[in-house]
Amino acid sequence: QLDDDVIVAYGDIIFEEHLLAAAQNTAHDFGVVVDLDWKALWTARYGRVDFDLESLSIQSGLITSLGEPNPSVDEIDARYVGLLRFSKRGCEIIKDLYDRAKRDFEGKVWLGGRPFEKVYMTDLLQELIRQGHPVSAIGVKRGWWEFDINEDYELFQRLNASGELKSFIDVSQRDAR
């Protein structure tokens, strides 16, 4: 099914149109939208920034590491949003990686200490990086919201009612996804 450029958007996020445009316009085979200004959102969601963290390191516009649990806040250059773009060539690389991994690891531990059938997208991206494929960091500042738990929805509603939500995402936009 992955036979052309594709956008992958996690089902638990909403985002402003400009994030999608940024993903669509990347020239790399693998583009990952990352929030460079994530700490304000984490403070609003959790009352602190040192919670529910995963690594994300960027050098020269490319992601060099992501998905490792519990890094220090100082080691995080941005927050993974869950919005990605793979070129047609990138899709071919992913399909080849998947086919080889299924052959070699089905029913076995593969990436991130997880069985093949349960690896995360961040595990797959980290494997692409390990293999030398450039994974572009598409840096944005805010413009998205994640709904992991009920409290995320309740906070979203409260901030929307008070007008404070606009400091994170503008849902009044006609194009908000």
C-alpha positions as CSV (number, residue, x, y, z in Angstrom):
1,Q,0.0,0.0,0.0
2,L,2.9,2.4,0.6
3,D,3.6,3.1,-3.1
4,D,4.0,6.9,-3.1
5,D,4.7,9.7,-0.7
6,V,2.7,9.3,2.5
7,I,1.8,11.3,5.5
8,V,1.5,9.5,8.8
9,A,-0.5,11.3,11.5
10,Y,-1.1,9.6,14.9
11,G,-4.8,9.3,15.7
12,D,-4.3,11.0,19.1
13,I,-3.2,14.4,17.9
14,I,-4.7,17.4,16.3
15,F,-2.6,20.0,14.5
16,E,-2.6,23.2,12.6
17,E,-2.4,23.2,8.8
18,H,1.1,24.7,8.7
19,L,2.5,21.6,10.4
20,L,1.1,19.4,7.6
21,A,2.5,21.8,5.0
22,A,5.9,21.6,6.7
23,A,5.8,17.8,6.6
24,Q,4.7,17.8,3.0
25,N,7.5,20.1,1.9
26,T,10.4,18.2,3.3
27,A,12.9,17.1,0.7
28,H,14.2,14.1,2.7
29,D,12.9,10.6,2.4
30,F,12.0,10.6,6.1
31,G,10.6,13.7,7.8
32,V,9.5,13.9,11.4
33,V,7.6,16.9,12.8
34,V,9.1,17.9,16.1
35,D,8.1,20.7,18.5
36,L,11.1,22.9,19.5
37,D,9.0,24.7,22.1
38,W,7.4,21.7,23.8
39,K,8.2,22.6,27.5
40,A,5.2,25.0,27.8
41,L,2.8,22.3,26.7
42,W,4.3,19.8,29.1
43,T,4.1,22.3,31.9
44,A,0.4,22.9,31.1
45,R,-0.3,19.1,30.8
46,Y,1.7,17.8,33.7
47,G,2.7,20.8,35.8
48,R,6.4,20.0,35.0
49,V,8.6,19.2,32.1
50,D,10.4,16.1,33.5
51,F,7.5,13.7,32.9
52,D,6.7,11.2,30.1
53,L,10.0,11.9,28.4
54,E,11.7,10.3,25.5
55,S,15.0,11.2,23.8
56,L,15.1,13.3,20.7
57,S,18.5,14.7,19.6
58,I,19.0,16.8,16.5
59,Q,22.3,17.7,14.8
60,S,22.4,19.8,11.6
61,G,18.7,19.4,11.0
62,L,18.7,15.6,11.3
63,I,17.5,13.4,14.1
64,T,20.3,11.4,15.6
65,S,18.5,9.7,18.4
66,L,14.9,9.3,19.5
67,G,12.6,7.2,21.6
68,E,14.8,6.3,24.4
69,P,12.9,6.5,27.7
70,N,13.7,8.8,30.6
71,P,16.4,11.1,29.3
72,S,17.3,14.2,31.2
73,V,15.4,17.3,30.1
74,D,18.7,18.8,29.0
75,E,19.2,16.0,26.5
76,I,15.9,16.7,24.6
77,D,16.2,19.0,21.7
78,A,12.5,18.8,20.7
79,R,9.3,16.7,21.3
80,Y,8.2,14.0,18.8
81,V,4.7,15.1,17.6
82,G,3.4,12.0,15.8
83,L,3.3,13.6,12.3
84,L,5.6,12.2,9.7
85,R,6.3,12.2,5.9
86,F,7.9,9.4,4.0
87,S,8.8,9.8,0.3
88,K,8.1,7.1,-2.2
89,R,11.7,6.0,-1.9
90,G,11.4,6.2,1.9
91,C,8.4,3.9,1.7
92,E,10.4,1.4,-0.3
93,I,13.2,1.5,2.3
94,I,10.6,0.9,5.1
95,K,9.0,-1.9,3.3
96,D,12.3,-3.6,2.7
97,L,13.3,-3.1,6.4
98,Y,9.9,-4.5,7.5
99,D,10.1,-7.6,5.2
100,R,13.6,-8.4,6.5
101,A,12.7,-7.8,10.1
102,K,9.5,-10.0,9.8
103,R,11.6,-12.8,8.3
104,D,14.2,-12.6,11.0
105,F,12.3,-11.4,14.1
106,E,8.7,-12.4,13.9
107,G,7.8,-13.7,17.3
108,K,11.1,-12.5,18.7
109,V,12.5,-9.4,20.3
110,W,13.5,-6.8,17.7
111,L,13.8,-3.1,18.5
112,G,13.6,-1.3,21.8
113,G,13.4,-4.6,23.7
114,R,10.0,-5.2,22.1
115,P,8.8,-8.1,20.0
116,F,8.6,-7.5,16.3
117,E,4.8,-7.2,16.4
118,K,4.9,-4.4,19.0
119,V,7.7,-2.1,18.0
120,Y,7.0,1.6,18.1
121,M,7.3,4.0,15.2
122,T,10.2,5.7,17.1
123,D,11.9,2.3,17.2
124,L,11.6,2.0,13.4
125,L,12.9,5.6,12.9
126,Q,15.8,4.9,15.2
127,E,16.7,1.8,13.2
128,L,16.6,3.8,10.0
129,I,19.0,6.3,11.7
130,R,21.2,3.4,12.8
131,Q,21.4,2.1,9.3
132,G,22.5,5.6,8.1
133,H,19.4,6.9,6.6
134,P,18.9,10.7,7.2
135,V,15.8,11.4,9.2
136,S,14.9,15.1,8.9
137,A,13.7,17.0,11.9
138,I,10.9,19.3,10.8
139,G,11.0,21.9,13.6
140,V,7.9,23.7,14.6
141,K,6.8,25.7,17.6
142,R,3.6,24.5,19.1
143,G,0.5,24.2,16.8
144,W,-0.5,20.7,18.0
145,W,-2.2,18.9,20.9
146,E,-2.0,15.3,22.0
147,F,-4.8,13.3,23.8
148,D,-3.1,10.5,25.7
149,I,-5.5,10.4,28.7
150,N,-8.9,11.8,29.7
151,E,-7.2,14.7,31.5
152,D,-5.7,15.9,28.2
153,Y,-9.1,16.3,26.8
154,E,-10.4,18.0,29.9
155,L,-7.5,20.4,30.0
156,F,-8.0,21.1,26.3
157,Q,-11.6,22.0,26.9
158,R,-10.8,24.2,29.9
159,L,-8.0,26.1,28.0
160,N,-10.3,26.4,25.0
161,A,-13.1,27.9,27.1
162,S,-10.7,30.4,28.7
163,G,-9.0,31.4,25.5
164,E,-5.6,30.1,26.7
165,L,-5.5,27.2,24.3
166,K,-4.5,29.6,21.5
167,S,-1.0,29.8,23.1
168,F,-0.6,26.1,22.1
169,I,-2.9,25.5,19.1
170,D,-5.4,27.7,17.3
171,V,-8.5,25.5,16.9
172,S,-10.5,28.4,15.5
173,Q,-8.6,27.9,12.2
174,R,-10.7,26.5,9.5
175,D,-7.8,24.2,8.5
176,A,-7.0,22.7,12.0
177,R,-6.9,19.0,11.6
